[in-house]
């Protein structure tokens, strides 16, 4: 299966650099041109997608909220 179109503009192409598998949930890190993006997804999704370190992947997201914090300099 290939992805031909998606309705979100918030997408970053990258390479899977880390997968920390748990019994139910797994942490996946994707290195993109914008930096490393981490996601927590079900372990069954990791298996279904056949994700492995070194694979090309898209980080897709849609945020309902964006939080802003001031940093002390």
Secondary structure, DSSP 8 states (H G I E B T S, - for coil): ------S-S-EEEEEEEEEEE-SSEEEEEEEETTEEEEEEEEHHHHHHHT--TT-EEEEE---S---------
